[in-house]
């Protein structure tokens, strides 16, 4: 049996847990996500 993990859902899960534990992290997590997605879009990187 092979288990494959996708990156986006794993990041979303970790971010959600961190936001529940520390709500002040929301701004930083959203900013980091937007920067990450922007870089991926600019350089056309396949994840």
N, C-alpha and C positions, 0 to 999 in steps of 0.2 A: 504494500500500500504506500502510495506516494502522497505527501502533503505539500501543496504549493501555496505560498503566501504571496498575495499581491501587496505592493507597497502602499498604495493610497488608503485602503481600508485599515491597514495596520497603523499608519500615521494618524488617521482620523480617530481610531480607538484610543490610542495613547493621548492624543490631544484632548479628547472628551473627558478622559479620566483626570488629567491634569487640571482642566477647567473646573471640574466638580470639586476637586480637592483645594485648589487655589484659584478662585474666580478672578483675581487681579491679573492672572496670566493670560486672560482672554485676548487683550490687545496685542500682546507680544506673539501669541500663537497665530492669530489671524494675520498679523503683519508678516511673520516668517513664511506662512503658507502662501500668501500672495506674492511675495518675492520669489519663492521657490517655483511657483507656477509660471510666473513671468519669465524667469530665466529659462525654464523648459520650453516655453513658447517661443522665445527669441531664438534660441539655438536649435529648435526642432529636435529635441532629445526624446527618444522613445523609452518609456519606462515599462 
